[in-house]
Amino acid sequence: MPKVLEGKVAVITGASSGIGRAVSERYLDAGARLAVFARDREGLEAIRRSAPDAVLAVAGDVTKAADLHRLVHDTCERFGKVDIVVPNAGMAKVVSFADSTEEEIDKQFSVNFVGAVQTVRLFLPHINRGGSILFNTSFLTQVGFPGLAIYSASKAALKSVTQTLAAELGPQGIRVNAIAPGPIATPLWGKVGLQPETLQAVAGQINARLMPGQFGKPEDIAEMAVFLASDAARNIYGQEIVIDGGYTVG
């Protein structure tokens, strides 16, 4: 891969597996240095061992302010300022509307929305001019899916933040965009709270609607994440790029 991120420093949360892991690996291939953050210390260490001189691994939880402050402190101490922030950490759980209690709403919004926004806010004073912020939303900001009202709403909120921050931070030389993954084969899919047989049946229904006939790969998202963070995307502001195998086209 061309070193299109050579000399850039990127922060990636939720980096230990799935999309975050794929983005981390692609960013390293593209020449970036990384601060990777997640609760899974072992997963982070695997990334660090692959490029110890280029990777800072910080274990923590995006819902804990102290952990985020530590991430900012350690990153700036190691690398100085940063160029790319990818607040990728997220969770999904199937919850019927009838069971969407305040506790259930808070659980998903605290990770998907508050955690992502606070990550960006705390890093904002340390982002270089010409920097890039890349949120992870969802194709479900465009279509409805039973049982995912809370999850979809949390991602729709991030889509709105993407557009607003693009206008607010653009004059400061910071671009803000989002990637909206469709069905992607990651560990997150197995943690949505459905029984295995139900999960398999739902996957079959989804595959029937996808142009390739199967879930996408985390690497599909990572490739776009490299492009949007690179100078080649210098004129792209406030966009949500949907990568969903054609699910939302009919």
C-alpha positions in Angstrom: 0.0 0.0 0.0 1.3 3.5 -0.8 2.4 5.4 2.3 -0.5 8.0 2.0 -0.5 8.5 5.8 3.2 8.8 6.2 4.1 11.2 9.0 0.6 11.3 10.4 -0.5 10.3 13.9 -3.9 8.6 14.3 -6.0 7.7 17.4 -8.3 4.8 17.0 -10.7 3.6 19.7 -12.3 0.2 19.7 -9.1 -0.9 18.0 -8.7 -4.4 19.4 -11.0 -6.2 17.0 -13.3 -6.0 14.0 -13.4 -2.7 12.1 -11.1 -0.9 14.6 -8.4 -3.6 14.2 -8.7 -3.5 10.4 -8.4 0.3 10.4 -5.3 0.1 12.7 -3.6 -2.4 10.5 -4.3 -0.5 7.3 -3.2 2.8 8.9 0.1 1.2 9.8 0.5 -0.1 6.3 -0.1 3.4 5.0 2.7 4.8 7.2 0.8 6.3 10.2 1.8 6.1 13.8 -1.0 5.0 16.1 -2.5 5.4 19.6 -4.9 2.4 19.9 -7.5 2.2 22.6 -9.9 -0.5 23.8 -10.9 -2.5 26.8 -9.1 -5.6 25.5 -5.5 -5.1 26.5 -4.4 -8.3 24.8 -5.9 -7.3 21.5 -4.1 -3.9 21.7 -0.8 -5.6 22.5 -1.1 -7.7 19.4 -1.2 -4.5 17.3 1.6 -2.9 19.3 3.9 -6.0 18.8 3.4 -5.7 15.1 5.0 -2.3 15.0 6.3 -1.4 18.5 8.0 1.8 17.4 4.9 3.1 15.8 2.1 2.0 18.2 1.0 3.2 21.6 -1.5 0.9 23.3 -3.7 2.3 25.9 -6.3 0.1 27.6 -9.5 1.8 28.8 -13.3 2.4 28.4 -14.7 5.3 26.3 -17.5 5.7 28.9 -15.0 6.6 31.6 -13.7 10.2 31.5 -10.6 9.3 33.4 -9.6 6.7 30.8 -10.2 9.2 27.9 -8.1 11.8 29.7 -5.4 9.3 30.1 -5.5 8.4 26.4 -5.1 12.0 25.5 -2.3 12.6 27.9 -0.4 9.4 26.9 -0.9 10.1 23.2 0.4 13.7 23.4 3.3 12.7 25.6 4.4 10.0 23.1 3.6 11.7 19.7 2.9 15.4 20.4 -0.1 16.5 18.4 -2.3 14.2 16.3 -3.7 14.3 12.7 -6.5 11.7 12.7 -9.1 10.7 15.3 -11.3 7.7 14.6 -13.7 7.2 17.6 -14.7 3.7 16.4 -15.7 2.1 19.8 -19.3 1.0 19.7 -21.8 -1.6 20.8 -25.1 -3.0 19.5 -27.9 -4.8 21.2 -31.2 -5.9 19.9 -33.9 -4.4 22.2 -37.6 -4.2 21.3 -39.1 -0.8 21.6 -41.3 -2.0 24.5 -38.1 -2.9 26.4 -36.2 0.3 25.5 -35.9 1.5 29.1 -33.9 4.6 30.1 -31.2 2.2 31.2 -31.0 0.4 27.9 -30.9 3.7 26.0 -28.2 5.1 28.2 -26.1 1.9 27.8 -25.9 2.2 24.0 -25.8 6.0 23.8 -23.0 6.2 26.4 -20.7 4.1 24.2 -21.9 4.9 20.6 -22.6 8.6 21.0 -21.2 10.1 24.2 -18.0 8.1 24.1 -17.3 9.0 20.5 -18.1 12.7 20.9 -16.1 13.1 24.1 -13.1 11.3 22.5 -13.1 13.9 19.7 -13.8 16.9 22.1 -10.9 16.0 24.3 -8.5 15.6 21.4 -9.7 18.7 19.6 -7.0 21.1 21.0 -4.3 18.6 19.9 -5.4 18.0 16.3 -3.1 19.6 13.7 -4.5 21.9 11.0 -5.2 19.6 8.0 -6.4 16.9 10.4 -9.3 14.5 10.0 -12.0 13.2 12.3 -13.8 10.0 11.1 -16.9 8.8 12.9 -18.3 5.3 12.5 -22.1 5.5 11.9 -24.3 2.8 10.3 -26.3 2.0 7.2 -29.2 1.9 9.7 -29.3 5.7 9.7 -31.0 5.2 6.3 -33.3 2.2 6.8 -35.3 0.7 9.7 -34.5 -2.6 11.3 -36.7 -4.1 14.1 -35.1 -4.2 17.5 -32.4 -1.7 16.7 -34.2 1.6 17.4 -31.7 2.6 20.2 -28.6 1.5 18.2 -29.8 3.2 15.0 -30.7 6.4 16.9 -27.3 6.6 18.5 -25.7 6.3 15.1 -28.1 8.8 13.5 -27.0 11.3 16.3 -23.4 10.8 15.2 -24.4 11.4 11.6 -25.8 14.8 12.7 -22.7 15.6 14.7 -20.6 14.8 11.6 -22.4 17.3 9.5 -22.4 20.0 12.2 -18.8 19.6 13.2 -17.7 19.6 9.6 -19.2 23.2 9.3 -17.8 24.2 12.7 -14.3 22.8 12.4 -13.8 23.3 8.7 -12.6 26.8 9.1 -10.0 25.5 11.6 -8.6 23.2 8.8 -10.1 20.0 10.3 -12.2 17.8 8.1 -15.0 15.7 9.7 -16.7 12.8 7.9 -18.3 9.4 8.7 -18.3 5.9 7.3 -21.6 4.0 7.6 -20.9 0.3 7.5 -23.5 -2.1 6.3 -23.6 -5.7 7.5 -20.0 -6.5 8.3 -18.6 -9.8 9.6 -17.1 -8.8 13.0 -17.4 -10.0 16.6 -20.0 -7.3 17.2 -22.5 -9.3 15.1 -22.4 -12.2 17.6 -22.9 -9.9 20.6 -26.3 -8.3 19.6 -28.2 -10.5 22.0 -29.9 -13.0 19.6 -29.8 -16.8 20.0 -27.5 -18.5 17.4 -30.4 -20.0 15.4 -32.1 -16.6 15.2 -28.9 -14.9 14.3 -28.3 -17.3 11.5 -31.8 -16.8 10.1 -31.4 -13.0 10.2 -28.0 -13.3 8.5 -29.6 -15.3 5.8 -32.3 -12.7 5.2 -29.7 -10.0 5.1 -27.4 -11.9 2.7 -30.3 -12.3 0.3 -30.5 -8.5 0.0 -26.8 -7.9 -0.5 -25.3 -7.6 -4.0 -22.3 -9.8 -3.2 -24.6 -12.3 -1.3 -22.6 -12.1 1.9 -21.5 -9.8 4.7 -18.7 -7.4 4.0 -15.3 -7.5 5.6 -13.7 -5.1 8.1 -11.1 -4.4 5.5 -13.7 -2.9 3.2 -14.3 -0.2 5.8 -10.6 0.2 6.5 -9.8 1.0 2.9 -12.3 3.9 3.0 -10.9 5.0 6.3 -7.5 5.4 4.8 -8.8 7.4 1.9 -10.9 9.7 4.0 -8.0 10.4 6.3 -5.6 11.1 3.4 -4.8 14.2 1.5 -6.6 12.8 -1.5 -9.9 13.5 0.4 -9.0 17.1 1.1 -12.2 18.4 -0.4 -14.6 16.0 1.3 -16.4 17.5 4.3 -19.4 16.4 6.4 -20.2 13.3 4.3 -21.5 9.9 5.5 -20.1 7.3 3.1 -22.3 4.2 3.1 -20.5 0.8 2.5 -23.3 -1.7 2.7 -23.1 -4.2 -0.2 -26.1 -2.5 -1.8 -28.5 -3.1 1.1 -29.9 0.4 1.0 -30.5 0.6 -2.7 -33.5 -1.8 -2.7 
